[in-house]
Amino acid sequence: MPSLDGVIHSDPEILHGVTVFCGTRVPVRLLFEYLESGDTIEDFLFQFPAVTRGQVSAVLDSAMNAVVANATTF
């Protein structure tokens, strides 16, 4: 699974420890909320210009790998 070091982090001093994109105060969960509501990655990046496309890609790749790794075959 790809490392998310330098992509996301959690610090009790930043938003009470909510996981955010590194270098920002943008919670990672907002990315998933945007996508779930039908917005695009471009919409998200426009609203949160401090987040990079590389960070978004790394988070989505990691999420996909986690789901696939935990999938069971029927």
Gaussian input, Z-matrix of N, CA and C with variables (Angstrom, degrees):
# hf/3-21g

backbone

0 1
 N
 C     1     B1
 C     2     B2     1     A1
 N     3     B3     2     A2     1     D1
 C     4     B4     3     A3     2     D2
 C     5     B5     4     A4     3     D3
 N     6     B6     5     A5     4     D4
 C     7     B7     6     A6     5     D5
 C     8     B8     7     A7     6     D6
 N     9     B9     8     A8     7     D7
 C    10    B10     9     A9     8     D8
 C    11    B11    10    A10     9     D9
 N    12    B12    11    A11    10    D10
 C    13    B13    12    A12    11    D11
 C    14    B14    13    A13    12    D12
 N    15    B15    14    A14    13    D13
 C    16    B16    15    A15    14    D14
 C    17    B17    16    A16    15    D15
 N    18    B18    17    A17    16    D16
 C    19    B19    18    A18    17    D17
 C    20    B20    19    A19    18    D18
 N    21    B21    20    A20    19    D19
 C    22    B22    21    A21    20    D20
 C    23    B23    22    A22    21    D21
 N    24    B24    23    A23    22    D22
 C    25    B25    24    A24    23    D23
 C    26    B26    25    A25    24    D24
 N    27    B27    26    A26    25    D25
 C    28    B28    27    A27    26    D26
 C    29    B29    28    A28    27    D27
 N    30    B30    29    A29    28    D28
 C    31    B31    30    A30    29    D29
 C    32    B32    31    A31    30    D30
 N    33    B33    32    A32    31    D31
 C    34    B34    33    A33    32    D32
 C    35    B35    34    A34    33    D33
 N    36    B36    35    A35    34    D34
 C    37    B37    36    A36    35    D35
 C    38    B38    37    A37    36    D36
 N    39    B39    38    A38    37    D37
 C    40    B40    39    A39    38    D38
 C    41    B41    40    A40    39    D39
 N    42    B42    41    A41    40    D40
 C    43    B43    42    A42    41    D41
 C    44    B44    43    A43    42    D42
 N    45    B45    44    A44    43    D43
 C    46    B46    45    A45    44    D44
 C    47    B47    46    A46    45    D45
 N    48    B48    47    A47    46    D46
 C    49    B49    48    A48    47    D47
 C    50    B50    49    A49    48    D48
 N    51    B51    50    A50    49    D49
 C    52    B52    51    A51    50    D50
 C    53    B53    52    A52    51    D51
 N    54    B54    53    A53    52    D52
 C    55    B55    54    A54    53    D53
 C    56    B56    55    A55    54    D54
 N    57    B57    56    A56    55    D55
 C    58    B58    57    A57    56    D56
 C    59    B59    58    A58    57    D57
 N    60    B60    59    A59    58    D58
 C    61    B61    60    A60    59    D59
 C    62    B62    61    A61    60    D60
 N    63    B63    62    A62    61    D61
 C    64    B64    63    A63    62    D62
 C    65    B65    64    A64    63    D63
 N    66    B66    65    A65    64    D64
 C    67    B67    66    A66    65    D65
 C    68    B68    67    A67    66    D66
 N    69    B69    68    A68    67    D67
 C    70    B70    69    A69    68    D68
 C    71    B71    70    A70    69    D69
 N    72    B72    71    A71    70    D70
 C    73    B73    72    A72    71    D71
 C    74    B74    73    A73    72    D72
 N    75    B75    74    A74    73    D73
 C    76    B76    75    A75    74    D74
 C    77    B77    76    A76    75    D75
 N    78    B78    77    A77    76    D76
 C    79    B79    78    A78    77    D77
 C    80    B80    79    A79    78    D78
 N    81    B81    80    A80    79    D79
 C    82    B82    81    A81    80    D80
 C    83    B83    82    A82    81    D81
 N    84    B84    83    A83    82    D82
 C    85    B85    84    A84    83    D83
 C    86    B86    85    A85    84    D84
 N    87    B87    86    A86    85    D85
 C    88    B88    87    A87    86    D86
 C    89    B89    88    A88    87    D87
 N    90    B90    89    A89    88    D88
 C    91    B91    90    A90    89    D89
 C    92    B92    91    A91    90    D90
 N    93    B93    92    A92    91    D91
 C    94    B94    93    A93    92    D92
 C    95    B95    94    A94    93    D93
 N    96    B96    95    A95    94    D94
 C    97    B97    96    A96    95    D95
 C    98    B98    97    A97    96    D96
 N    99    B99    98    A98    97    D97
 C   100   B100    99    A99    98    D98
 C   101   B101   100   A100    99    D99
 N   102   B102   101   A101   100   D100
 C   103   B103   102   A102   101   D101
 C   104   B104   103   A103   102   D102
 N   105   B105   104   A104   103   D103
 C   106   B106   105   A105   104   D104
 C   107   B107   106   A106   105   D105
 N   108   B108   107   A107   106   D106
 C   109   B109   108   A108   107   D107
 C   110   B110   109   A109   108   D108
 N   111   B111   110   A110   109   D109
 C   112   B112   111   A111   110   D110
 C   113   B113   112   A112   111   D111
 N   114   B114   113   A113   112   D112
 C   115   B115   114   A114   113   D113
 C   116   B116   115   A115   114   D114
 N   117   B117   116   A116   115   D115
 C   118   B118   117   A117   116   D116
 C   119   B119   118   A118   117   D117
 N   120   B120   119   A119   118   D118
 C   121   B121   120   A120   119   D119
 C   122   B122   121   A121   120   D120
 N   123   B123   122   A122   121   D121
 C   124   B124   123   A123   122   D122
 C   125   B125   124   A124   123   D123
 N   126   B126   125   A125   124   D124
 C   127   B127   126   A126   125   D125
 C   128   B128   127   A127   126   D126
 N   129   B129   128   A128   127   D127
 C   130   B130   129   A129   128   D128
 C   131   B131   130   A130   129   D129
 N   132   B132   131   A131   130   D130
 C   133   B133   132   A132   131   D131
 C   134   B134   133   A133   132   D132
 N   135   B135   134   A134   133   D133
 C   136   B136   135   A135   134   D134
 C   137   B137   136   A136   135   D135
 N   138   B138   137   A137   136   D136
 C   139   B139   138   A138   137   D137
 C   140   B140   139   A139   138   D138
 N   141   B141   140   A140   139   D139
 C   142   B142   141   A141   140   D140
 C   143   B143   142   A142   141   D141
 N   144   B144   143   A143   142   D142
 C   145   B145   144   A144   143   D143
 C   146   B146   145   A145   144   D144
 N   147   B147   146   A146   145   D145
 C   148   B148   147   A147   146   D146
 C   149   B149   148   A148   147   D147
 N   150   B150   149   A149   148   D148
 C   151   B151   150   A150   149   D149
 C   152   B152   151   A151   150   D150
 N   153   B153   152   A152   151   D151
 C   154   B154   153   A153   152   D152
 C   155   B155   154   A154   153   D153
 N   156   B156   155   A155   154   D154
 C   157   B157   156   A156   155   D155
 C   158   B158   157   A157   156   D156
 N   159   B159   158   A158   157   D157
 C   160   B160   159   A159   158   D158
 C   161   B161   160   A160   159   D159
 N   162   B162   161   A161   160   D160
 C   163   B163   162   A162   161   D161
 C   164   B164   163   A163   162   D162
 N   165   B165   164   A164   163   D163
 C   166   B166   165   A165   164   D164
 C   167   B167   166   A166   165   D165
 N   168   B168   167   A167   166   D166
 C   169   B169   168   A168   167   D167
 C   170   B170   169   A169   168   D168
 N   171   B171   170   A170   169   D169
 C   172   B172   171   A171   170   D170
 C   173   B173   172   A172   171   D171
 N   174   B174   173   A173   172   D172
 C   175   B175   174   A174   173   D173
 C   176   B176   175   A175   174   D174
 N   177   B177   176   A176   175   D175
 C   178   B178   177   A177   176   D176
 C   179   B179   178   A178   177   D177
 N   180   B180   179   A179   178   D178
 C   181   B181   180   A180   179   D179
 C   182   B182   181   A181   180   D180
 N   183   B183   182   A182   181   D181
 C   184   B184   183   A183   182   D182
 C   185   B185   184   A184   183   D183
 N   186   B186   185   A185   184   D184
 C   187   B187   186   A186   185   D185
 C   188   B188   187   A187   186   D186
 N   189   B189   188   A188   187   D187
 C   190   B190   189   A189   188   D188
 C   191   B191   190   A190   189   D189
 N   192   B192   191   A191   190   D190
 C   193   B193   192   A192   191   D191
 C   194   B194   193   A193   192   D192
 N   195   B195   194   A194   193   D193
 C   196   B196   195   A195   194   D194
 C   197   B197   196   A196   195   D195
 N   198   B198   197   A197   196   D196
 C   199   B199   198   A198   197   D197
 C   200   B200   199   A199   198   D198
 N   201   B201   200   A200   199   D199
 C   202   B202   201   A201   200   D200
 C   203   B203   202   A202   201   D201
 N   204   B204   203   A203   202   D202
 C   205   B205   204   A204   203   D203
 C   206   B206   205   A205   204   D204
 N   207   B207   206   A206   205   D205
 C   208   B208   207   A207   206   D206
 C   209   B209   208   A208   207   D207
 N   210   B210   209   A209   208   D208
 C   211   B211   210   A210   209   D209
 C   212   B212   211   A211   210   D210
 N   213   B213   212   A212   211   D211
 C   214   B214   213   A213   212   D212
 C   215   B215   214   A214   213   D213
 N   216   B216   215   A215   214   D214
 C   217   B217   216   A216   215   D215
 C   218   B218   217   A217   216   D216
 N   219   B219   218   A218   217   D217
 C   220   B220   219   A219   218   D218
 C   221   B221   220   A220   219   D219

   B1=1.4533
   B2=1.5283
   B3=1.3316
   B4=1.4627
   B5=1.5235
   B6=1.3151
   B7=1.4605
   B8=1.5249
   B9=1.3071
   B10=1.4627
   B11=1.5276
   B12=1.3416
   B13=1.4615
   B14=1.5266
   B15=1.3001
   B16=1.4500
   B17=1.5180
   B18=1.3309
   B19=1.4649
   B20=1.5231
   B21=1.3188
   B22=1.4669
   B23=1.5275
   B24=1.3146
   B25=1.4581
   B26=1.5227
   B27=1.3171
   B28=1.4588
   B29=1.5238
   B30=1.3118
   B31=1.4549
   B32=1.5237
   B33=1.3171
   B34=1.4685
   B35=1.5299
   B36=1.3164
   B37=1.4636
   B38=1.5324
   B39=1.3322
   B40=1.4693
   B41=1.5243
   B42=1.3153
   B43=1.4684
   B44=1.5270
   B45=1.3173
   B46=1.4736
   B47=1.5221
   B48=1.3360
   B49=1.4552
   B50=1.5153
   B51=1.3252
   B52=1.4606
   B53=1.5345
   B54=1.3098
   B55=1.4600
   B56=1.5249
   B57=1.3373
   B58=1.4634
   B59=1.5218
   B60=1.3356
   B61=1.4548
   B62=1.5261
   B63=1.3261
   B64=1.4646
   B65=1.5218
   B66=1.3238
   B67=1.4532
   B68=1.5128
   B69=1.3421
   B70=1.4627
   B71=1.5201
   B72=1.3083
   B73=1.4652
   B74=1.5336
   B75=1.3222
   B76=1.4676
   B77=1.5275
   B78=1.3317
   B79=1.4628
   B80=1.5309
   B81=1.3200
   B82=1.4647
   B83=1.5322
   B84=1.3230
   B85=1.4666
   B86=1.5297
   B87=1.3437
   B88=1.4677
   B89=1.5218
   B90=1.3215
   B91=1.4646
   B92=1.5246
   B93=1.3197
   B94=1.4633
   B95=1.5258
   B96=1.3181
   B97=1.4631
   B98=1.5274
   B99=1.3203
   B100=1.4705
   B101=1.5202
   B102=1.3238
   B103=1.4638
   B104=1.5231
   B105=1.3216
   B106=1.4635
   B107=1.5280
   B108=1.3283
   B109=1.4654
   B110=1.5319
   B111=1.3384
   B112=1.4532
   B113=1.5151
   B114=1.3278
   B115=1.4635
   B116=1.5270
   B117=1.3141
   B118=1.4567
   B119=1.5297
   B120=1.3160
   B121=1.4582
   B122=1.5274
   B123=1.3178
   B124=1.4668
   B125=1.5284
   B126=1.3463
   B127=1.4726
   B128=1.5251
   B129=1.3314
   B130=1.4580
   B131=1.5320
   B132=1.3232
   B133=1.4663
   B134=1.5273
   B135=1.3234
   B136=1.4611
   B137=1.5297
   B138=1.3182
   B139=1.4665
   B140=1.5292
   B141=1.3371
   B142=1.4660
   B143=1.5310
   B144=1.3367
   B145=1.4704
   B146=1.5309
   B147=1.3151
   B148=1.4666
   B149=1.5260
   B150=1.3265
   B151=1.4664
   B152=1.5209
   B153=1.3359
   B154=1.4631
   B155=1.5312
   B156=1.3158
   B157=1.4692
   B158=1.5330
   B159=1.3200
   B160=1.4619
   B161=1.5180
   B162=1.3326
   B163=1.4606
   B164=1.5239
   B165=1.3243
   B166=1.4629
   B167=1.5308
   B168=1.3238
   B169=1.4631
   B170=1.5194
   B171=1.3258
   B172=1.4614
   B173=1.5249
   B174=1.3237
   B175=1.4729
   B176=1.5284
   B177=1.3244
   B178=1.4637
   B179=1.5277
   B180=1.3219
   B181=1.4691
   B182=1.5164
   B183=1.3237
   B184=1.4585
   B185=1.5275
   B186=1.3320
   B187=1.4721
   B188=1.5286
   B189=1.3312
   B190=1.4621
   B191=1.5269
   B192=1.3241
   B193=1.4590
   B194=1.5247
   B195=1.3257
   B196=1.4630
   B197=1.5218
   B198=1.3121
   B199=1.4716
   B200=1.5251
   B201=1.3143
   B202=1.4680
   B203=1.5234
   B204=1.3189
   B205=1.4663
   B206=1.5191
   B207=1.3107
   B208=1.4616
   B209=1.5251
   B210=1.3233
   B211=1.4709
   B212=1.5257
   B213=1.3042
   B214=1.4612
   B215=1.5180
   B216=1.3007
   B217=1.4643
   B218=1.5147
   B219=1.3187
   B220=1.4683
   B221=1.4874
   A1=108.21
   A2=117.34
   A3=119.59
   A4=111.78
   A5=115.22
   A6=120.63
   A7=110.29
   A8=114.91
   A9=120.15
   A10=111.11
   A11=116.42
   A12=120.24
   A13=108.85
   A14=116.61
   A15=121.14
   A16=113.76
   A17=116.82
   A18=121.43
   A19=110.21
   A20=116.55
   A21=122.02
   A22=108.86
   A23=115.30
   A24=119.67
   A25=110.15
   A26=113.16
   A27=120.94
   A28=107.53
   A29=115.83
   A30=121.77
   A31=107.33
   A32=117.42
   A33=119.54
   A34=113.71
   A35=117.74
   A36=122.21
   A37=112.48
   A38=117.35
   A39=121.37
   A40=108.27
   A41=116.37
   A42=123.03
   A43=112.81
   A44=115.62
   A45=122.30
   A46=112.76
   A47=117.44
   A48=120.92
   A49=115.84
   A50=117.92
   A51=121.32
   A52=108.15
   A53=118.43
   A54=121.90
   A55=109.54
   A56=115.15
   A57=121.96
   A58=109.64
   A59=115.75
   A60=120.42
   A61=107.59
   A62=116.77
   A63=120.97
   A64=110.80
   A65=115.37
   A66=121.60
   A67=114.10
   A68=116.33
   A69=120.43
   A70=109.84
   A71=114.74
   A72=122.03
   A73=108.71
   A74=117.04
   A75=122.83
   A76=108.79
   A77=117.04
   A78=119.62
   A79=111.74
   A80=115.54
   A81=121.53
   A82=110.27
   A83=117.24
   A84=119.75
   A85=112.13
   A86=117.24
   A87=119.99
   A88=111.54
   A89=117.34
   A90=120.12
   A91=109.65
   A92=116.73
   A93=120.50
   A94=111.50
   A95=117.52
   A96=120.54
   A97=110.74
   A98=117.19
   A99=120.54
   A100=110.37
   A101=116.47
   A102=120.16
   A103=111.53
   A104=116.65
   A105=120.77
   A106=111.56
   A107=116.83
   A108=119.86
   A109=112.44
   A110=117.07
   A111=120.12
   A112=114.88
   A113=116.84
   A114=119.85
   A115=109.29
   A116=116.35
   A117=121.80
   A118=110.48
   A119=114.68
   A120=119.67
   A121=109.32
   A122=116.87
   A123=120.28
   A124=111.10
   A125=117.14
   A126=120.47
   A127=110.39
   A128=115.52
   A129=120.86
   A130=110.36
   A131=116.28
   A132=120.33
   A133=111.88
   A134=117.62
   A135=121.18
   A136=110.30
   A137=116.47
   A138=121.00
   A139=112.21
   A140=116.71
   A141=121.37
   A142=109.10
   A143=117.45
   A144=121.21
   A145=114.44
   A146=118.04
   A147=120.00
   A148=111.48
   A149=117.17
   A150=121.88
   A151=107.60
   A152=116.42
   A153=119.89
   A154=110.65
   A155=114.37
   A156=119.91
   A157=109.90
   A158=117.39
   A159=121.05
   A160=112.22
   A161=116.88
   A162=120.34
   A163=110.48
   A164=116.34
   A165=120.81
   A166=109.69
   A167=117.14
   A168=121.06
   A169=111.50
   A170=116.95
   A171=120.51
   A172=111.52
   A173=116.84
   A174=120.59
   A175=110.22
   A176=117.35
   A177=120.09
   A178=111.41
   A179=117.83
   A180=120.83
   A181=110.93
   A182=116.39
   A183=120.35
   A184=111.32
   A185=116.25
   A186=120.36
   A187=110.35
   A188=117.09
   A189=120.90
   A190=110.15
   A191=116.95
   A192=120.21
   A193=111.81
   A194=117.03
   A195=120.51
   A196=110.94
   A197=116.94
   A198=120.72
   A199=109.98
   A200=116.90
   A201=120.87
   A202=110.97
   A203=117.10
   A204=121.34
   A205=111.67
   A206=117.41
   A207=121.48
   A208=113.39
   A209=116.67
   A210=120.40
   A211=109.47
   A212=114.91
   A213=119.90
   A214=108.48
   A215=115.29
   A216=120.89
   A217=108.86
   A218=115.57
   A219=119.90
   A220=109.58
   D1=135.44
   D2=-179.20
   D3=-63.72
   D4=147.38
   D5=178.70
   D6=-78.30
   D7=143.40
   D8=176.51
   D9=-104.92
   D10=13.78
   D11=175.43
   D12=-60.13
   D13=130.67
   D14=-179.18
   D15=81.51
   D16=-0.45
   D17=-179.60
   D18=-108.47
   D19=-49.53
   D20=178.27
   D21=-133.72
   D22=158.94
   D23=175.04
   D24=-161.42
   D25=167.72
   D26=178.35
   D27=-131.30
   D28=130.86
   D29=-179.05
   D30=-139.96
   D31=125.13
   D32=-179.35
   D33=-56.12
   D34=-21.95
   D35=179.91
   D36=-83.66
   D37=-10.67
   D38=-179.39
   D39=-116.22
   D40=114.10
   D41=179.83
   D42=49.03
   D43=39.29
   D44=176.20
   D45=57.99
   D46=31.86
   D47=175.22
   D48=90.39
   D49=5.24
   D50=176.34
   D51=-62.49
   D52=139.47
   D53=178.64
   D54=-69.74
   D55=124.21
   D56=-177.54
   D57=-125.58
   D58=164.32
   D59=171.61
   D60=-70.82
   D61=135.68
   D62=-179.24
   D63=-55.56
   D64=139.35
   D65=178.85
   D66=80.14
   D67=5.38
   D68=-179.10
   D69=-137.09
   D70=178.07
   D71=170.16
   D72=-115.25
   D73=26.56
   D74=-177.35
   D75=-92.96
   D76=113.65
   D77=178.63
   D78=-63.76
   D79=138.40
   D80=179.20
   D81=-60.42
   D82=-35.11
   D83=-177.91
   D84=-59.97
   D85=-25.51
   D86=178.37
   D87=-62.44
   D88=-34.93
   D89=177.69
   D90=-59.15
   D91=-48.19
   D92=-178.96
   D93=-67.34
   D94=-36.07
   D95=177.03
   D96=-64.74
   D97=-41.88
   D98=177.01
   D99=-60.05
   D100=-50.47
   D101=-177.78
   D102=-64.21
   D103=-39.45
   D104=179.03
   D105=-62.99
   D106=-33.22
   D107=-178.21
   D108=-83.71
   D109=-0.65
   D110=176.88
   D111=100.62
   D112=-1.79
   D113=176.99
   D114=-73.36
   D115=160.43
   D116=179.99
   D117=-96.06
   D118=169.01
   D119=174.07
   D120=-61.28
   D121=-38.47
   D122=178.52
   D123=-61.55
   D124=-39.87
   D125=176.48
   D126=-59.65
   D127=-45.50
   D128=-179.51
   D129=-61.56
   D130=-48.65
   D131=-178.77
   D132=-63.79
   D133=-33.30
   D134=177.15
   D135=-65.94
   D136=-42.80
   D137=-178.86
   D138=-72.60
   D139=-27.92
   D140=-176.13
   D141=-129.72
   D142=73.01
   D143=-174.09
   D144=-64.47
   D145=-14.92
   D146=177.89
   D147=-74.64
   D148=-18.83
   D149=177.97
   D150=-87.02
   D151=136.30
   D152=-179.24
   D153=-95.49
   D154=157.76
   D155=175.41
   D156=-60.46
   D157=-35.65
   D158=178.02
   D159=-62.39
   D160=-39.98
   D161=177.38
   D162=-64.23
   D163=-44.22
   D164=179.61
   D165=-61.42
   D166=-46.31
   D167=-179.87
   D168=-60.81
   D169=-42.63
   D170=-179.71
   D171=-63.37
   D172=-41.97
   D173=179.29
   D174=-65.50
   D175=-45.12
   D176=-179.24
   D177=-67.07
   D178=-39.50
   D179=176.68
   D180=-62.64
   D181=-42.85
   D182=179.43
   D183=-64.49
   D184=-41.82
   D185=178.54
   D186=-63.33
   D187=-43.58
   D188=179.21
   D189=-62.24
   D190=-45.88
   D191=-179.91
   D192=-62.34
   D193=-37.54
   D194=178.41
   D195=-65.21
   D196=-40.83
   D197=179.94
   D198=-68.06
   D199=-46.13
   D200=-178.84
   D201=-64.76
   D202=-40.89
   D203=-179.55
   D204=-64.26
   D205=-30.24
   D206=-178.17
   D207=-97.85
   D208=3.17
   D209=179.88
   D210=-74.81
   D211=146.15
   D212=175.38
   D213=-109.65
   D214=149.27
   D215=179.58
   D216=-89.41
   D217=134.17
   D218=178.94
   D219=-104.31

